[in-house]
């Protein structure tokens, strides 16, 4: 049975992010029994979920793993609950209304803050529609949460995925710039042995 791995990138990221590319190469090297998908997601959460759902339609839950980074993790959580499949969350957003950067940079003229606030305001209803308040089967989840994440509070991640498989990283950053050292663990959770 062919297994599907869907990667959902974060806000203002793309399929060309270094994490997406590392995973893409690793899955490609794993052979024909694995398929990798990483669509470019639009700003609209509704459209992002629709694209992701269309991409994985037809794959049974046991052959599907969704990987989500940051905002992509927020979407991956919702999709994993709908499809009852595995999910790997990389510094995922848990609550779009509780973002650490808003406390650290209260100056609304900062470009990152302004862009996030504009996005959140415009798509509030769509974001609320895919909110997951608690996960149903913690064993299906693997969380990577960096204590050094400058945008998100790792405590929220740890609490939300309380009984799930967790890797809490000392230091690092929101983008997980040291992601290469965790790639093997991600692949193992996907069923890929290097």
C-alpha positions as CSV (number, residue, x, y, z in Angstrom):
1,X,0.0,0.0,0.0
2,X,1.3,3.4,-1.0
3,X,1.7,5.8,2.0
4,X,1.0,9.6,1.6
5,X,2.9,12.2,3.5
6,X,1.4,15.7,3.3
7,X,3.4,18.7,4.4
8,X,1.6,21.9,5.3
9,X,3.9,25.0,5.5
10,X,3.4,27.9,7.8
11,X,2.2,31.5,7.4
12,X,4.1,33.3,4.6
13,X,6.2,30.2,3.9
14,X,6.1,27.8,0.9
15,X,6.9,24.3,-0.4
16,X,10.5,25.6,-0.9
17,X,11.1,26.0,2.9
18,X,14.2,24.1,4.1
19,X,12.1,21.7,6.2
20,X,9.8,20.9,3.3
21,X,12.7,20.3,1.0
22,X,14.6,18.1,3.5
23,X,11.5,15.9,4.0
24,X,10.8,15.9,0.2
25,X,14.3,14.5,-0.5
26,X,14.1,11.9,2.2
27,X,10.7,10.7,1.0
28,X,11.9,10.5,-2.5
29,X,14.9,8.4,-1.4
30,X,12.5,6.1,0.5
31,X,11.2,4.5,-2.7
32,X,7.9,4.1,-4.6
33,X,5.9,3.0,-1.5
34,X,5.8,6.7,-0.3
35,X,4.2,9.7,-2.0
36,X,5.0,13.3,-0.8
37,X,2.8,16.3,-1.3
38,X,3.4,19.9,-0.3
39,X,1.0,22.3,-1.9
40,X,1.4,26.0,-1.9
41,X,-1.3,27.2,0.6
42,X,-3.2,30.4,0.0
43,X,-4.0,32.8,2.9
44,X,-7.5,31.6,3.3
45,X,-7.8,28.8,5.9
46,X,-10.9,27.5,4.1
47,X,-9.0,27.2,0.8
48,X,-5.9,25.8,2.5
49,X,-8.0,23.0,4.1
50,X,-9.8,22.4,0.8
51,X,-6.5,22.0,-1.1
52,X,-5.1,19.7,1.6
53,X,-8.2,17.6,1.6
54,X,-8.3,17.3,-2.2
55,X,-4.6,16.3,-2.1
56,X,-5.1,13.4,0.3
57,X,-8.5,12.2,-0.8
58,X,-8.6,8.5,-1.4
59,X,-5.8,7.6,1.1
60,X,-7.0,5.6,4.0
61,X,-6.1,6.8,7.5
62,X,-3.5,4.1,8.1
63,X,-1.5,5.1,5.1
64,X,-1.6,8.9,5.7
65,X,0.7,11.2,7.8
66,X,0.2,15.0,7.8
67,X,3.1,17.2,8.8
68,X,2.4,20.8,9.8
69,X,4.6,23.6,10.6
70,X,3.4,26.7,12.6
71,X,0.0,27.7,11.0
72,X,0.3,24.5,8.9
73,X,0.3,22.7,12.2
74,X,-2.9,24.3,13.2
75,X,-4.5,23.0,9.9
76,X,-2.8,19.6,10.3
77,X,-4.3,19.1,13.7
78,X,-7.8,19.7,12.4
79,X,-7.2,17.4,9.3
80,X,-5.8,14.7,11.5
81,X,-8.9,14.8,13.6
82,X,-11.1,14.6,10.6
83,X,-9.2,11.8,8.8
84,X,-8.2,10.0,12.0
85,X,-4.6,9.8,10.7
86,X,-1.2,10.5,12.2
87,X,0.2,14.0,12.4
88,X,3.5,15.5,13.1
89,X,3.4,19.1,14.4
90,X,6.5,21.4,14.2
91,X,6.1,24.4,16.5
92,X,2.3,24.4,15.7
93,X,0.0,27.3,16.4
94,X,-2.5,26.2,19.0
95,X,-4.5,29.4,19.4
96,X,-4.2,32.1,16.7
97,X,-5.3,34.6,19.3
98,X,-2.5,33.9,21.7
99,X,0.7,34.6,19.9
100,X,3.9,35.4,21.9
101,X,5.2,37.9,19.3
102,X,2.2,40.2,20.1
103,X,3.3,40.4,23.7
104,X,7.0,40.8,22.9
105,X,6.4,43.3,20.1
106,X,3.4,45.4,21.1
107,X,4.3,48.0,18.5
108,X,1.7,47.4,15.9
109,X,3.9,49.1,13.3
110,X,6.2,46.1,13.2
111,X,5.6,44.4,9.8
112,X,5.4,40.9,11.2
113,X,2.9,41.9,13.8
114,X,0.8,43.9,11.3
115,X,0.7,41.2,8.7
116,X,-0.4,38.6,11.3
117,X,-3.1,40.9,12.8
118,X,-4.4,41.7,9.3
119,X,-4.5,37.9,8.4
120,X,-6.2,37.0,11.7
121,X,-8.8,39.7,11.4
122,X,-9.7,39.0,7.8
123,X,-9.9,35.2,8.3
124,X,-11.2,35.0,11.9
125,X,-14.3,33.0,11.1
126,X,-12.4,30.6,9.0
127,X,-9.7,30.1,11.7
128,X,-12.4,29.5,14.3
129,X,-14.0,26.9,12.1
130,X,-10.9,24.6,12.2
131,X,-10.0,25.1,15.8
132,X,-9.3,21.9,17.8
133,X,-9.8,22.3,21.5
134,X,-8.6,18.8,22.4
135,X,-7.2,15.9,20.5
136,X,-9.0,12.5,20.5
137,X,-6.1,10.0,20.1
138,X,-2.8,11.3,21.4
139,X,-0.9,8.3,20.1
140,X,-1.5,9.5,16.5
141,X,0.5,12.7,17.2
142,X,4.2,13.6,17.4
143,X,5.0,17.2,18.6
144,X,8.2,19.1,18.2
145,X,8.2,22.2,20.4
146,X,11.2,24.5,20.7
147,X,11.6,26.3,24.0
148,X,13.5,29.0,22.0
149,X,10.5,29.7,19.7
150,X,10.4,33.5,19.4
151,X,6.8,33.6,18.1
152,X,4.9,30.9,20.0
153,X,4.7,29.7,23.6
154,X,6.0,26.1,23.8
155,X,4.0,25.6,27.0
156,X,0.7,25.9,25.0
157,X,2.0,23.2,22.6
158,X,3.0,20.9,25.3
159,X,-0.3,21.3,27.1
160,X,-2.5,20.9,24.0
161,X,-0.7,17.7,23.1
162,X,-0.4,16.6,26.7
163,X,-0.5,12.8,26.3
164,X,1.0,12.7,22.7
165,X,4.5,11.8,21.7
166,X,6.5,14.9,22.4
167,X,10.0,16.2,21.7
168,X,10.6,19.4,23.7
169,X,13.7,21.1,22.3
170,X,16.0,23.2,24.4
171,X,16.7,26.4,22.5
172,X,16.2,26.3,18.7
173,X,13.8,28.8,17.1
174,X,10.4,29.0,15.5
175,X,11.6,27.8,12.1
176,X,13.5,24.9,13.7
177,X,16.7,25.9,12.0
178,X,18.3,22.7,13.5
179,X,15.5,20.5,12.0
180,X,18.0,18.2,10.1
181,X,18.9,16.6,13.4
182,X,15.3,15.6,14.0
183,X,14.5,14.4,10.5
184,X,15.2,10.7,11.3
185,X,12.6,10.8,14.1
186,X,10.1,12.4,11.7
187,X,10.7,9.8,9.1
188,X,10.4,6.9,11.6
189,X,7.0,8.3,12.7
190,X,6.0,8.2,9.0
191,X,7.2,4.6,8.7
192,X,10.4,5.4,6.8
193,X,13.6,3.8,7.9
194,X,16.8,5.2,6.4
